[in-house]
Amino acid sequence: MDAQSVLCEVMEKAVRYFRMMLKTQAGREATLYLKRRALSEETQSRFDIGYAQDNRQGLLKALTDQGVHEEQLIECGLCIAPDNGGMPYDRFRNRIMFPIRDTRGRAIAFGGRILTQDGGPKYLNSPETPIFFKAQDLYGLYEARKALRKIDELLVVEGYMDVVALAQNGIVNAVATLGTATGEAHFKKLYRYADRVVCCFDGDKAGRSAGWRALESAL
């Protein structure tokens, strides 16, 4: 198994861990949030939505107990090594977790939505790693290809919650960029799978600006 495949397997173990945590008492608040957002268990399962508990070493301990090395957890962005040389700690804590997959279906990164107002940024994505490149990867593209035999059109929206909510309501051709503008590399990938791409962003100033930048990149 090559180095990239090893890291993807580590990420899959993290997917399974976060899925398990969502079903525990620790994940009750996350479960209630998903219910308030009207996301069915079927949708949660389809996108492998999980929960990262509010614990600095929850994932670290669970995966090292399974034989994963700390260095691998750091390399794939799941854990952070302190500058002072102390014990690594989990990057994602008290967040609803959305696995990001490549077009082959391999888990390569995560997006996490915070559950508390004072727990850091509302949305947090994995950093760039040997298997994840923000400027070209798209959330939901694998799931869209899996749901549709032929994709006539791809809809680019602002975030992973938009992708998931649309899919639950029968619009299964939506994708989202990951903490970055829709750039040239994204469009090259999008047009590889569909002849028509529609960008659907918020109608506020930031959304209109993002739409214009996306148009320039497409041209």
JOHU-V284249 format. One record per residue. N is the residue number from 1. PHI is phi in whole degrees, -180 to 180 (999 if undefined). PSI is psi in whole degrees, 0 to 359 (NA if undefined). OMEGA is omega as a letter, one per 30 degrees, with the letter a starting at -180 (none if undefined). Layout:
# JOHU-V284249
[[N PHI PSI OMEGA] [N PHI PSI OMEGA]]
This chain:
# JOHU-V284249
[[1 999 129 a] [2 -77 173 a] [3 -62 320 a] [4 -66 318 l] [5 -63 324 l] [6 -63 315 l] [7 -65 321 l] [8 -63 324 l] [9 -68 323 l] [10 -61 316 l] [11 -63 322 l] [12 -65 324 l] [13 -65 323 l] [14 -67 321 l] [15 -57 312 a] [16 -65 322 l] [17 -65 313 a] [18 -65 323 l] [19 -63 317 l] [20 -64 317 a] [21 -64 329 l] [22 -63 332 a] [23 -92 2 l] [24 -96 173 l] [25 -61 326 l] [26 -62 332 a] [27 -94 12 a] [28 -60 316 a] [29 -62 320 l] [30 -65 319 l] [31 -61 317 l] [32 -65 322 l] [33 -63 315 a] [34 -65 326 l] [35 -67 319 l] [36 -63 328 l] [37 -84 4 l] [38 62 32 l] [39 -89 118 a] [40 -70 162 l] [41 -64 328 l] [42 -63 316 l] [43 -66 317 l] [44 -59 320 l] [45 -69 319 a] [46 -60 322 a] [47 -100 6 l] [48 54 42 l] [49 -69 137 a] [50 -137 198 a] [51 -144 132 l] [52 -99 118 a] [53 -69 162 a] [54 -82 73 a] [55 -149 129 a] [56 -67 336 a] [57 -131 26 a] [58 -63 306 l] [59 -68 318 a] [60 -54 310 a] [61 -67 317 a] [62 -62 318 a] [63 -82 327 l] [64 -68 329 l] [65 -65 337 l] [66 -91 6 l] [67 97 4 l] [68 -78 139 a] [69 -84 146 l] [70 -55 321 a] [71 -62 325 l] [72 -69 321 l] [73 -65 324 l] [74 -72 317 a] [75 -63 325 a] [76 -94 11 l] [77 83 8 a] [78 -81 331 l] [79 -129 160 a] [80 -119 135 l] [81 -95 121 l] [82 -62 149 l] [83 -65 334 a] [84 -84 4 l] [85 82 11 l] [86 -74 188 a] [87 -71 135 l] [88 -59 157 l] [89 -139 160 a] [90 -66 137 l] [91 -72 319 a] [92 -104 123 l] [93 -139 136 a] [94 52 51 a] [95 -134 146 l] [96 -76 130 a] [97 -109 131 l] [98 -117 108 l] [99 -65 140 l] [100 -108 125 a] [101 -115 151 l] [102 -82 180 a] [103 -69 348 l] [104 -91 357 l] [105 90 7 a] [106 -83 136 l] [107 -69 125 a] [108 -123 345 a] [109 -167 180 l] [110 -138 152 l] [111 -117 140 a] [112 -129 132 l] [113 -104 124 a] [114 -68 150 l] [115 -102 345 a] [116 -119 152 a] [117 -68 328 a] [118 -108 27 a] [119 -105 25 a] [120 107 193 a] [121 -62 148 a] [122 -60 316 l] [123 -122 138 l] [124 -135 126 l] [125 -107 159 l] [126 -59 150 l] [127 -75 169 l] [128 -67 139 a] [129 -138 180 l] [130 -61 346 a] [131 -118 357 a] [132 -132 126 a] [133 -129 107 a] [134 -58 326 a] [135 -73 353 a] [136 -136 342 a] [137 -85 152 a] [138 -134 135 l] [139 -78 132 l] [140 93 352 a] [141 -67 318 l] [142 -62 315 a] [143 -65 323 l] [144 -65 316 l] [145 -65 325 l] [146 -70 325 a] [147 -82 333 a] [148 -119 129 l] [149 -67 320 l] [150 -133 128 a] [151 -101 113 l] [152 -84 329 a] [153 -148 141 l] [154 -116 136 a] [155 -107 119 a] [156 -96 118 a] [157 -116 182 a] [158 -84 331 a] [159 -153 171 a] [160 -69 330 l] [161 -64 325 l] [162 -63 315 a] [163 -59 313 a] [164 -67 315 a] [165 -64 319 l] [166 -63 316 a] [167 -60 319 a] [168 -63 332 a] [169 -98 21 l] [170 91 359 l] [171 -99 92 a] [172 -99 9 a] [173 -108 25 a] [174 -97 145 l] [175 -137 168 l] [176 -144 147 l] [177 -79 173 a] [178 -126 83 l] [179 73 19 l] [180 -149 161 l] [181 -67 157 l] [182 -74 108 a] [183 -107 184 a] [184 -60 317 a] [185 -64 324 l] [186 -61 314 a] [187 -66 324 l] [188 -60 320 l] [189 -72 317 a] [190 -60 314 a] [191 -75 352 l] [192 -73 336 a] [193 -114 347 a] [194 -149 150 l] [195 -85 343 a] [196 -131 131 l] [197 -125 129 l] [198 -120 126 l] [199 -95 128 a] [200 -128 92 a] [201 -108 172 l] [202 -60 154 a] [203 -86 7 l] [204 -82 181 a] [205 -59 317 a] [206 -64 320 l] [207 -67 319 l] [208 -66 322 l] [209 -65 319 l] [210 -64 321 l] [211 -63 319 l] [212 -67 317 l] [213 -63 321 l] [214 -64 319 l] [215 -62 316 l] [216 -62 318 l] [217 -65 320 l] [218 -64 318 l] [219 -67 NA none]]
